[in-house]
Structures are given as structure tokens and as C-alpha cells.
């Protein structure tokens, strides 16, 4: 039987000086992979404003 292992790391503001959720959504918006880029960025900014 093979067993799989999963390791998860929280890198935000520890090993990476940024918020990876925000950066990922921004990347998707910039590359047109999240629908309308302006709306995607607005929603991303709104989420971060509410989160912080």
C-alpha cells in the first residue's frame, strides 16, 4: 500500500513578504483568467480591505 503525504506551509509574511492569496488573484486578473480584469481587481482589493 502506498501512502501519500501532504505538507502545507503558511508562507505569507514569513518566508514571502506578501500575501499569496492577493498576489494569486492579482495574477489571474492581470492575465485575464478571472473574468473582467478591473472587476476582479476591485473584488480582490475589497476582500483584502475587509480581511485586514
N, C-alpha and C positions, 0 to 999 in steps of 0.2 A: 504494500500500500504506500502510495506517495503522499506525503503531507506537504501542504503549501504553507508558507509563512508570509505574513504581511507586516510590514513595518511602516508606520505613519510618523511623520515628523511635522512639527509646527515650526516653520522657518520664519514666519512673519516677525519682523522687528527683532530677530535674534541673529540668525545667520544671514538673512536678507534684510537690507534696510528699507523695506517696503511692505505693502500689503498685497500678497499674491492674488487674493480674490479680486481686488480692484484692478490690478495690472492685467489679469487674465481677461476680465470683462472689457477693459480698455483696448486690449489687443483685438478681441473679437469685433469691437465696434470699428476700430481703425481699418481692419481688413474686410469689412462688410459682411462678416459672418454672424452678426447679431441683429439683422434687420436694418432698419434705418439708423445710420451711424449717429446722427445728432440725438435721436430719441434714446438710443442705447446709452450714450454718454450721459444724458440727462438723468436717466434712471440709475445709472451707476453712481453718479455724484449724489443723487438723492439718498440712495441706500447708505453710502458712506457717511453722509451728514447725519442720518438717523442713528447709525451704528456708533459713531464717535460722540 
